[in-house]
Amino acid sequence: MGERIAVIGGGIVGVASARALLLRGLGEVTVFEKENRLAAHQTGRNSGVVHAGLYYQPGTLKARLCAEGRRSIRDYCAEKGLPYREMGKLVVAVDESELPALAEIERRAIANGVPGLVRLNGTDRIRAIEPHVAGIAAVHSPHTAAVEYTAITEAMAADVRSNGGTIHTGQEVVAMQIDGSAVRVRTHETEEVFDRVIACAGLQSDVVARLVGADPSPKILPFRGEYWALDPARTDLVRGMIYPVPDPRFPFLGVHFTRDVHGDVHVGPNAVPALAREGYTWRAVSPRDTWEILRWPGAGALARQHWRMGLDEIGGSLVKPLYYRKARRFIPELRMSDLTEKTAAGVRAQAWGRDGTLLDDFAVDQVGRVTLLRNAPSPAATSSMAIAEHVIENYVFARATE
Ligand SMILES: Cc1cc2nc3c(=O)[nH]c(=O)nc-3n(C[C@H](O)[C@H](O)[C@H](O)COP(=O)(O)OP(=O)(O)OC[C@H]3O[C@@H](n4cnc5c(N)ncnc54)[C@H](O)[C@@H]3O)c2cc1C
């Protein structure tokens, strides 16, 4: 019998980690998920895109694990008969001021080995791919795909169970105690002893890190992403995925158009500060989460650096014409009435350092025999299977201290 390993978090990264541990025969695995279902937070509330690796600084974990993860997710969907549709993605520069940033995306994409990448100069070449887009230049990634991450997580959970693993939903880990080579894990219902723990707690990753006395930095700064549905009668405006050139000072991609596996088109997400870790609307306010954010040492620096963009995003969230204006930049035929209703929002778990910087790369910490995923924002769903392998190979067994 191998070791007893607990995984905290039933999002795609936690479940992929549990599955990888079992397939490698590394021990008995138990997953704890605080909600009554898997994929209840970021994994079940995202854009459903399998990124091809355009944006990431070459040499980073994001660049490497996104490329590896894309191939793993593609092969896994093929093996399980899950939908995987290569819609293709355009990143569009609307005016000359965006050309340097577009050139940098192209440079990174080439360095990251994004398959089939093409640079398109001029409206005619862009319109051969997306007939309703206005832009002066673009890069096209034909293998960017759409999937359903909840279905993928459920399929991986079935693999966990069929390989002897246990998944407890509705069980929040509220305390951990490292006791020599044992880790005592407590929920409201049970207390169990494990040899090792992997925490993939998303929006709660700093809270879980504090349970074992890890550095409180990086903290999680929750950023909500809100979507509008495109009128089903107008989805012919978008063939695949259409993105703006993102602002390089900010770790989010900008409001974009995404066609999902069912053919529906979603517009978004924006990025507004959430007033609760799991705050999916403006009405969801946690005084405690908000107070913790306001008194974080980096709050002032972040506010000074990004207040203009923050106000712009909040305006777009509260006032539909402002949101519409961003979307219409690429598709001039878009009418405000084409954005029919707001659909389920997601909240991104963005790690935030003491000095106010937003961490760009994936980040992992180790405290004794507890491995903590501290930053797993987009493209962590794409990268999930590769993150699992990386964490197991480089942390869980390699760096654990007795
Ligand atoms: C709006 C939005 C759009 C995105 N679009 C994309 C995209 O198109 N492509 C892409 O690759 N990525 C995308 N992402 C990012 C992606 O969704 C996340 O990076 C990924 O889902 C992270 O998975 P996770 O398992 O780490 O986190 P989560 O899915 O958030 O799972 C963490 C789980 O841990 C549980 N948990 C927390 N604390 C405890 C505790 N104490 N005890 C037990 N359980 C606990 C939570 O309930 C939760 O279920 C997007 C994210 C958002 C928010």
The ligand as an ORCA input file, in Angstrom:
! r2SCAN-3c Opt
* xyz 0 1
  C     -14.062     34.330    -16.030
  C     -12.961     33.314    -16.221
  C     -12.606     32.894    -17.509
  C     -11.565     31.960    -17.675
  N     -11.332     31.443    -18.915
  C     -10.422     30.434    -19.051
  C     -10.260     29.777    -20.301
  O     -10.996     30.037    -21.260
  N      -9.287     28.829    -20.409
  C      -8.487     28.496    -19.350
  O      -7.598     27.654    -19.515
  N      -8.651     29.073    -18.139
  C      -9.617     30.007    -17.966
  N      -9.834     30.571    -16.735
  C      -9.011     30.130    -15.620
  C      -9.440     28.756    -15.107
  O     -10.849     28.671    -14.972
  C      -8.755     28.498    -13.777
  O      -7.395     28.806    -13.905
  C      -8.898     27.035    -13.349
  O     -10.261     26.649    -13.392
  C      -8.306     26.833    -11.980
  O      -8.715     25.568    -11.507
  P      -8.570     25.211     -9.975
  O      -8.953     23.802     -9.821
  O      -7.218     25.660     -9.515
  O      -9.581     26.219     -9.240
  P     -11.155     26.127     -8.982
  O     -11.892     25.636    -10.152
  O     -11.566     27.461     -8.455
  O     -11.284     25.025     -7.855
  C     -10.861     25.208     -6.532
  C     -11.801     24.402     -5.657
  O     -11.301     24.355     -4.335
  C     -12.419     24.313     -3.463
  N     -11.976     24.694     -2.123
  C     -11.467     25.885     -1.757
  N     -11.147     25.856     -0.436
  C     -11.454     24.622      0.019
  C     -11.369     24.003      1.296
  N     -10.884     24.648      2.376
  N     -11.784     22.712      1.415
  C     -12.280     22.051      0.338
  N     -12.403     22.612     -0.895
  C     -11.989     23.874     -1.050
  C     -13.374     25.296     -4.112
  O     -14.702     25.120     -3.674
  C     -13.183     25.008     -5.586
  O     -14.116     24.075     -6.083
  C     -10.861     31.489    -16.537
  C     -11.237     31.893    -15.257
  C     -12.303     32.772    -15.095
  C     -12.740     33.117    -13.703
*
